[in-house]
Structures are given as C-alpha cells and as structure tokens.
Amino acid sequence: MPKVGLFFGSFNPVHIGHMIIANFMATQTGLEEVWMVVSPHNPLKPKKTLARDHDRLHLVRLAIGDNPKLKASDVEFGLPQPSYTVDTLSYLKEKYPSRQFVLIMGGDNLATLHKWKNYELLLRDHEIFVYQRPSHDLGDLQQHPGIKIVEAPLMQISASYIRNCLKAGQSVQYLVPDAVYRYLEEVAIYR
C-alpha cells in the first residue's frame, strides 16, 4: 500500500524551509509522495493573520511546480472549520482506501500533540514522521513506536518574518521559491 506523507500547514506564505522538508520527506524516507495540505484555519492560531485560502494554495502550487513527488491539497477547504487533523485523516482514509497516510510534523508539534483532538487515534492509526527543530523538546511521545524522528535539513525561516519583510517593502528573494517570489512581487497579498 503506497505511503503518502501529509504535511499540514498554513503556508502563509510557503517558503524554502517548507519545500526542503517536503522534498526531503518525499525522497529520503520511503514515502511515495507528500501532500502539502493547506489548512484554512489552525485551531491554535489566530485567523486574522492568514491570507485567503486560495491565495495560499496557489502559492504552494507555484512552489511545487512540476515536482511529481509533491502535491498541493485543498482537502480541508471543504471540511468543517476549524480543521482537526483526526477528522481530515478520517475523511482521506475513506476517500483513498488504497493509500496509507503518514503524518509529517515538526518536533514543536510533537511536544503539544497531547492537546490535539483525539490524539490517541492519530498515534494508534498512523505513523508520524517528526523533523527535529533546534531548541524544541520533543516531549514524552518521542518514545512511542509510531513516531519516527528524522534528521531533515532545516532553515531558520518563518512565514511571519517573510510577511513582515513584504509589509516593509523588503525583498524576500531566495527565502521563497522563485515562482512564489515572482508572484508576490506582482500581487500584493501581504502588503
């Protein structure tokens, strides 16, 4: 059964740090492909700072380009909000019964996983690939048999830093994929 990695994020906007992790997971962990799932609203983040859903999805599609191992997913756009990972996974398992879904998350998320809705089901039914983030403790769940810690190359870039640069009229070239940079130069999503 092909394993598909699900990399959830606001991707507000998508940047090279996201793309490096997505490509690493798709090419160096045995996953068939990685779906970058654009979240309309993370229950743990304020919604007002988010660009429109379809703008963020478009940027992820631009970032992926023609990489056959990566896919932009808007699956959560049609589900009730705020989105809970356990509900999205249950929907995807029903829609794609021939695929096995693996969660991809940063170590900071693993440390707070016990606060997620029905996190026990996530651990029971899915492998979770965790990329370590510097200065984040992984918490007690790192010993769980379903958790696989991977050494992905990381960039210390945040979407909020990129948004602040754009607001201040500063260049974000090289911080985001070229196609995303060109689009953000033309369209004032974050200005």
Protein Blocks (a to p, Z undefined) as FASTA:
>chain_A
ZZddddddfklacdfklmmmmmmmmmmnopabdcddddfbafkbcfklpccfklmmmmmm
mmnmmafkbccdfklmmpccdddfklmmmmmmmmmmmbccdddddfklmmmmmmpghklm
mmmmpccdddddehiaebjmlmpmkbccdddddddddfklmmmmmmnopafehkacfklm
mmmmmpcfkZZ
